[in-house]
Amino acid sequence: MIKMSLLNIDQLNDFGDELVPYKDLLDKNKARVVCVSDTHNHHRSLNIPQGDIFIHAGDITQRGTLRELKDFNEWLGSIPHQHKIVIGGNHDEILEDPSLDKNEVFTNCTYLEHTSIEVYGWKVYGLPCSLKLFSNHTKPAYVPGFVINLLDYLKPYKAFQLDVGTQVHCNELSRIPGDTDILISHGPPFGTRDLTTRGSMHGDKDLRYQVEDRIRPNFHVFGHIHEAYGVATNGTTTFINAASPKYPWAKGEFNKPIVFDIDIKHPMPSL
């Protein structure tokens, strides 16, 4: 059961635009978080603002190859953020290869896959999952089941994708710690910056329930649905769809990274 109504806040002064200058953050005991998603090999085209924590919410690559991952990791080494946190997405198929040593590939960031890290006293958890085709809503009655199965079989880029309501789906969501402060998932929760241009919501209903009822993080960062870029809140959690490509993709234009500040709960180490 989805409990809370949402207030879209991306039109209120363009969420994050009125932040204090970065040079003044340390005096206020704050750290700056910079969020992107779905860059699909276009990371070098982005204008990344200054910050302390850089978050990428998946779909790093277009074709899911090792070469693409290595290029992304090289680029990460060129941005100055102290903490760089990355998860996979449905395009990043190489990340499901059990022979891949992810620590060897991602030398310039922390890669999270159903794991967490603490940064400035904030617990950050990474969930690379999104939902399979037709998984979260009623399948069209006029489309035979075998056609739907065929479409799902033919659909490319299905890394980390789940069928809603299955035991695997439930297990992955239940693994998210209840004390998570910043949740990063590739797919959105249902009804929360997940509306497509076809008028359907492609988010995960069970994820939305878990976020609102059990986890209640301060921030939930995701992407996947490019055209739903923006920010919303239910009064407890700020939901951020940080998809970088502007819709339609053919324009070749990019949304601004979404930026917010957090209080530093633990003192920063002396340099």
N, C-alpha and C positions, 0 to 999 in steps of 0.2 A: 504494500500500500504506500503510495507516494503522498507524503503528508503536507509539505509546505509549498505555497505558491512562490514564484520567482519574480524578482525585479530585475529587469535588464538594465545594467548600469553603464553600458559602453557608450551611451550618448551623453552621459553626465560628465562634461569636461574631458571626454576621451580618457577614461579610467587610467590614472597614472601620470597624466600630463602635468599635474600641478605638484609633483613631488619636489622636495627641496633639492638644490644642486648637489650633485654627487660628492663634491669636495666637502660638504658640510655634514655628511652622514655620520662620520665617526664621532663627531662631537655630540650627536644625538643618540649614540649607541645603537645605530641601526645598520642593517645590511641591505643591499639592493639585489633584487631577483629579476632576471631577464629571461623571458619565456618565448620559445619558438616551437614550431612543429611542422611536419609534412614538407620539409624542404626539398626532398626528391632530387638531390645532387646540386641544388641551386644555393647551397649555403654561402658560397663566395659572393653571391649577388645581394646578400642582406647587409643592411646597415645596423650593426649590433651596438647598442648603447653601452656605456660604462656600467659596471656592476660588480658584485661580489660572487653571486651564484648565477650560473647560466644553466638553463633547463631546456632540453630538447625532448619533446613528447612523442617521438617515433616517426616512422617513414623518413628515415635518413636518406635512403637510396631510392632509385626508380626500379631497378631490375634485381636488387637483392644480391649483388655480387661482392666478393671480397675486395676487388679493386675499388669499388665505390666506397666501401667502409674505410679503407686505408686513406683515401683522399680526404674523407671527412675528418678522420683522426688527425691528419696532417694540418688541416685547417684549424681544428680546435687548438692546436699548439700555438696558433698565431693570435688568438684572442686572450686578453689579459685577465679574465675572471679567475679568481682564486679557486673556486669550486665549479666544476663543469659536470653536470649530471645528465645522463642520456639513457633513454629506454628505446626498445625496438618498436616497430609497427608492422602492419600486415605486408608491406612491401619488402621488409628486411629479411628475406627468406634465409639468407646465409646464416643468420643468428640462430636458426633452429638446427643447424648442422652440428651433430654431437662431436665431430672431430675438430671443430673450430675452437681455438684457445682465445676466448674473448679478452682475457687480460693481456694477451700478447698483441691483439689488434688495437684495443682501446688503451693506449698508453698515455693519452692526454685528457682523460676524463674518468669519472666513476660510472660504470655501466651497471644499471639496476635491472634485474629480471626476477620478479617476485622476491626482492630483497630490499633492504633499507639502509640508510646512512644517516648519521646525525651531523647537522651542520649548524653552527652557532646556537646549539641547544634545541634545534628543530628537527624532528624525525621526518625524513623524506622516504617515501616508499614508491617503487616502480612496478607498474602492472602493464605489460606490453600488449594486453589482449584487446580485441574488438570482436564484434559479432559477425557471424557468417551471413551470407545472403539469405533474406527472408526469415532470419532467425527470430526477430523480435516483434513480428506482427503477423496477422493472419495471411496465409498464402492465398493468392488470388484464386477464387473458385473456378474461373474460366481457364486456368492454366493447369494441365494435367501434372500429376505428381512426378512422372518420369521426366517431364520437361524441366521442372524446377530442379530436380536432381542433376540433370544434364548441365543446366546453367551454372549450378554450384560447382560441378566438376570442372567445367571449362573456365570458370572465373580465375584469372591469375592473381597472384599476390595474396596468399591466404595465410601468411605466417601468423602464429599466435591467435588465430581466429577460433571462436567457440560457438557452439549451439546453446542458446539460452535455455536454462532449466535443466541441463544435463548435470550429471554428478561431477564431471570435470569442471564445468562452469561454476557450480556451487563451491567446489573445493578451492578454486583459484580465488574467488571472492572472499571466502572465509579465512584465507591465509593473510589477508591484509590486516596488520595489527590495529587494534582499536585505539591505540595512542598515537596514530599517525597524524602529524601536523600538516604536512604537504603531501597530498596524493598525486602522483603522476600516472595517468593511464593513457593508452593511445586512443581508445574509443571513448566517446562521451557517455555520461549517464542519460537516461531517457528524459526527454522534455527539457533539456538543459543545453542550449546552444548546439542542438543536433538536428535542426530542421533543414531538410534539403530543398532545392528549388522545385522539386516535384511535390512538395507539400507534405512529405512524410517525415516522421521523427525516427531516426535510426540509432538512438541511444539504447543503453542497456538498462532495463527496468530494475533488474535485481541489483545492479551496481548503484543505481539511484537510491534504492531502499537501504542498502548497506551504508552508503555515505550519510544519509539523513538520519537513520535510526541507530546505527551502531558506531560508526567511525567518527563522524562529525569533525572532519578536519577543518583547519582554518582556510586552506586553499585546496582546490582540485584543478589541476592543470591537465589538458588533453588536446586533441586535435581531431584528425580523421575526416570529419565533415568540413571540407574547406570553406563552403559558403556560409557556415554558421559562426565564423570568427567573431569573437566578442566576449563580453563579461556579463555575468549575472550573479545574483546573491539570493539566498533564502534567509538571510539575517544571521546565519551561523557560519556557513561556508561560502566563500567566493569561488565561483565556477569560471574557469578561464579556458576558452577555446582559442589556442594560440596558433592556429593554422596559418602558415606564412603565405601561401599563394593566394592572390586575390581571385575571386570568381568573376567571370569564367577564366580558367587557366590559360586560354589562348592569348589573353592580353599580355602575359609575361610580366605582370606586375605583382608586387608583394605587399602584404600588410606589415605594419610596424610591429616589431617585437613588443609583447605586453610586459610592462614593468611595474613592480610594486616593491615596497619596503617592508622589512620585518624587524622587530626588536631583537637585539642580540641578547639571548638568555644567558649565555656563558661568555665570560670575558675573552676577548681575542688575545692570542698569545703574543708576547713581545717579540719583535723582530731583532 
